[in-house]
Amino acid sequence: MANVSNAQKQRLISEYIKTAAGRAKLATSMTQPLRTRRDYTAVGRKTFLVEQLPDGALPIYDKDPDVTAYVVGEEGENILAITKPRRVIFPLFEIASNPEIPLTQIKERRFDLLERAQDLARAQIQAAEDERVFAILDSIAVNGFDSIAGGTNPDIPVVAPISGAVLADAFAQIERHDLRVARVYMHATDYADIRKFGRDILDIESQAALLKTGLQATLWGAQIVTSRLVPQGTVYVCCEPEMFGRIPVRTELTVLSADDPKARTIGFSVFENLGIGAYNPRGLSRLTVTR
């Protein structure tokens, strides 16, 4: 429907929603735009390496025997700590969204059916992924370094404003393990301190396309990313995704028709089946900022 006018699109939608076959076509047409939007804006997918699992393959990965791996449990709720095995399996779980639009609103032409449903599903699935990713980072920061020689690695306490010296120490916590810092995640309030560093330290990215992904600037070769899901006063410094963890994907984003005639709504079932986990806790430093 990319090459038709809005009026033509509305007429096509009106025809499609009259039959089950038409609604199924609408659901199918949403799949690729949703995948593009989700992958473009999701912050969590920048943290770990995304890997499409071949049919029949198991999400099993090697880990250092001296560290603890952290993975999201089978139901997608709990964070599991795995210490003993040299290899760890990442449980797979579903993330789903069910956007529904009343038929009366469709007839009123208050918004485009496909665009509205895509926006709702994209926001919900992206937030669900990111919440689990940051939950793993919190678990690592609290418990992930107990078995590493040289002591634990607790939060680095910081009194605002954040300074370049403190961030340099956080980078060093990761680089001493022969890893390279790739991402720094923070709340927009904490990023205000970083803005004051000056362009001799901070490389400000001005392209609108980059800003929409949450990427704000680069610092010593690492990308600074802001997200509303990062708690204010918390800064995550992470190593390269392929050295940190994986997001194995069994079923990519899929859209099915899910109408509810009794409620007089047109709906879609949007879901994916994946796992999320970190097998190298050495790849994280977390700052706790007091204001």
C-alpha positions in Angstrom: 0.0 0.0 0.0 3.1 2.3 -0.1 2.3 3.6 -3.6 -1.4 4.5 -3.1 -2.9 7.7 -1.8 -4.5 8.0 1.6 -8.0 7.9 0.1 -7.2 4.8 -1.9 -5.7 3.2 1.2 -8.8 3.9 3.3 -11.0 2.4 0.6 -8.8 -0.8 0.5 -8.9 -1.0 4.3 -12.7 -0.6 4.3 -13.0 -3.5 1.9 -10.5 -5.8 3.7 -12.0 -5.5 7.1 -15.4 -6.8 5.8 -14.1 -10.4 5.5 -11.8 -12.7 7.5 -9.6 -13.2 4.5 -9.2 -9.4 4.1 -8.3 -9.0 7.8 -5.7 -11.7 7.4 -4.2 -9.8 4.5 -4.0 -6.7 6.7 -2.2 -8.7 9.4 0.3 -10.1 6.9 0.9 -6.6 5.4 1.9 -5.3 8.8 4.7 -7.8 9.6 7.6 -6.3 7.6 6.9 -2.6 8.7 6.7 -3.8 12.3 10.0 -5.6 12.1 11.7 -2.6 10.6 10.3 -0.2 13.2 11.1 -2.5 16.2 14.7 -3.2 15.1 15.3 0.5 14.3 14.1 1.9 17.7 14.7 -0.8 20.3 17.5 0.1 22.7 17.8 -3.4 24.2 18.8 -4.9 20.9 21.9 -2.8 20.8 23.1 -4.4 24.1 23.4 -8.0 23.1 24.0 -9.7 19.7 20.7 -10.6 17.9 20.9 -14.1 16.4 18.3 -15.8 14.3 18.1 -19.5 15.3 18.0 -22.1 12.5 15.2 -24.6 12.7 16.0 -27.2 15.3 19.0 -25.3 16.7 19.2 -24.8 20.5 20.3 -21.5 22.0 23.4 -22.9 23.8 26.4 -20.8 24.4 29.8 -21.2 26.0 30.7 -19.1 29.1 33.8 -18.5 31.2 33.7 -21.1 34.1 34.7 -18.4 36.5 31.7 -16.2 36.0 27.9 -16.4 36.4 25.6 -16.1 33.4 22.3 -14.3 33.7 19.3 -15.2 31.5 15.6 -14.4 31.4 13.5 -17.4 32.5 11.2 -19.5 30.3 8.1 -17.4 31.2 10.0 -14.1 30.5 9.5 -13.0 34.1 12.5 -14.1 36.3 16.2 -13.6 35.9 18.1 -16.9 36.3 21.8 -17.0 37.6 23.7 -19.9 36.1 27.1 -20.6 37.7 28.4 -24.2 37.4 28.1 -25.3 33.7 30.6 -24.2 31.1 27.8 -24.0 28.6 24.5 -22.2 29.2 21.1 -22.6 27.4 19.0 -19.4 27.0 15.3 -20.2 27.7 13.0 -19.0 25.0 9.8 -17.1 25.8 7.1 -15.1 24.0 6.5 -11.3 24.0 3.1 -10.4 22.6 1.0 -7.4 22.0 -2.7 -7.3 21.0 -3.7 -3.9 19.6 -7.4 -3.5 19.2 -9.3 -0.7 17.4 -13.1 -0.3 17.8 -15.0 -0.4 14.5 -16.7 2.9 15.3 -13.3 4.7 15.4 -12.3 3.1 12.1 -15.6 4.3 10.5 -14.9 7.8 11.9 -11.5 7.8 10.1 -9.9 9.2 13.2 -6.6 7.5 12.3 -5.2 5.1 9.8 -5.9 1.5 10.9 -2.5 0.0 10.0 -0.5 3.0 11.2 -2.3 3.1 14.6 -2.0 -0.7 15.2 1.7 -0.7 14.2 2.5 2.2 16.6 0.7 0.4 19.5 2.3 -2.9 18.9 5.8 -1.4 18.3 5.8 0.5 21.6 4.6 -2.4 23.7 7.0 -5.0 22.3 10.0 -2.6 22.4 9.3 -1.7 26.0 8.9 -5.4 27.0 12.2 -6.3 25.4 14.1 -3.3 27.0 12.6 -4.0 30.4 14.1 -7.5 30.4 17.4 -6.4 29.1 17.8 -3.7 31.8 16.7 -6.3 34.4 19.6 -8.5 33.4 22.0 -5.6 33.6 20.7 -4.8 37.2 21.2 -8.4 38.2 24.8 -8.4 36.9 25.6 -5.2 38.7 24.4 -6.6 42.0 25.7 -10.1 41.8 27.6 -10.7 38.7 31.2 -10.3 39.9 31.2 -12.4 43.1 33.4 -15.2 41.6 35.9 -13.0 39.8 39.4 -12.9 41.3 40.2 -9.5 42.7 36.9 -8.9 44.5 33.5 -7.7 43.6 32.4 -5.0 41.3 29.6 -3.1 43.0 28.0 0.1 41.7 30.3 3.0 41.3 28.8 5.8 43.5 28.7 9.2 41.8 27.6 12.5 43.2 26.1 14.6 40.4 27.2 16.0 38.1 28.8 13.1 36.3 32.4 13.8 35.5 34.7 12.5 32.8 37.0 11.0 35.4 34.2 8.9 36.8 33.2 7.6 33.4 36.9 6.9 32.6 37.0 4.7 35.7 33.9 2.9 34.6 35.4 2.3 31.2 38.5 0.9 32.8 36.5 -1.6 34.9 35.6 -3.2 31.5 38.8 -2.6 29.6 40.9 -4.4 32.2 39.3 -7.6 31.0 40.5 -7.0 27.4 37.0 -5.8 26.4 36.0 -2.7 24.5 33.2 -0.4 25.7 30.6 0.0 23.0 27.4 1.4 24.6 26.6 3.8 27.5 22.9 3.8 28.5 21.4 6.6 30.7 18.3 8.6 31.5 17.9 11.9 29.7 18.3 13.7 33.0 21.8 12.2 33.6 22.7 12.9 29.9 22.4 16.6 30.7 25.6 16.3 32.7 27.4 14.7 29.7 26.3 17.6 27.4 28.4 19.9 29.4 31.6 18.1 28.7 32.2 20.1 25.5 32.9 19.0 21.9 36.6 18.4 22.6 35.5 15.3 24.6 32.0 14.6 23.4 31.1 13.9 19.7 27.6 15.2 19.3 25.6 13.4 16.6 23.1 15.8 14.9 21.4 13.5 12.4 17.7 13.2 13.1 17.8 9.5 12.1 20.3 8.7 14.8 18.5 10.7 17.5 15.3 8.7 16.9 17.1 5.5 17.9 18.1 7.0 21.2 21.7 7.5 20.1 22.9 11.0 21.4 26.7 11.1 21.0 29.9 9.2 21.1 32.4 9.2 24.0 35.9 7.7 23.6 34.5 5.5 20.8 31.4 4.3 22.7 27.8 5.3 21.8 25.8 7.1 24.4 22.1 6.0 24.3 19.3 7.5 26.2 16.1 5.7 27.1 13.1 6.4 29.3 13.3 2.8 30.7 16.7 3.5 32.2 16.0 4.7 35.8 17.1 8.3 36.6 20.4 8.1 38.5 21.6 4.9 36.8 24.2 4.6 34.0 25.1 1.3 32.3 28.5 1.0 30.6 28.5 -2.1 28.4 31.1 -3.8 26.2 30.6 -5.0 22.6 27.3 -6.9 22.1 29.0 -10.1 20.7 31.3 -10.3 23.8 28.5 -9.6 26.3 25.5 -11.7 25.5 22.9 -12.9 23.0 19.3 -12.5 21.9 18.5 -15.7 20.1 15.3 -15.4 18.1 13.3 -18.5 17.2 10.2 -16.7 15.8 10.6 -13.2 14.5 7.9 -10.7 14.8 4.7 -12.2 13.5 1.2 -10.6 13.0 -2.1 -12.5 13.0 -5.6 -11.3 12.8 -7.4 -11.4 16.2 -10.8 -9.8 15.8 -13.4 -9.7 18.6 -16.9 -9.6 17.1 -18.6 -9.4 20.5 -16.6 -6.3 21.4 -16.9 -5.0 17.8 -13.2 -4.4 17.5 -10.6 -5.1 14.8 -7.5 -6.6 16.4 -4.1 -8.1 15.7 -2.0 -10.6 17.6 1.6 -9.5 17.4 4.2 -11.8 19.0 7.8 -13.1 18.9 9.7 -16.0 20.5 13.2 -15.2 21.7 15.6 -15.4 24.6 17.7 -12.8 26.3 20.9 -13.3 28.4 24.4 -12.3 29.2 27.1 -14.9 29.5 30.0 -12.4 30.3 29.2 -10.2 33.3 32.7 -8.7 33.0 31.2 -6.6 30.2 29.3 -4.2 32.5 29.9 -1.4 34.9 27.0 0.4 36.5 27.1 4.0 38.0 24.7 5.1 40.7 24.2 8.9 40.6 23.0 10.8 43.6 21.5 14.2 43.0 
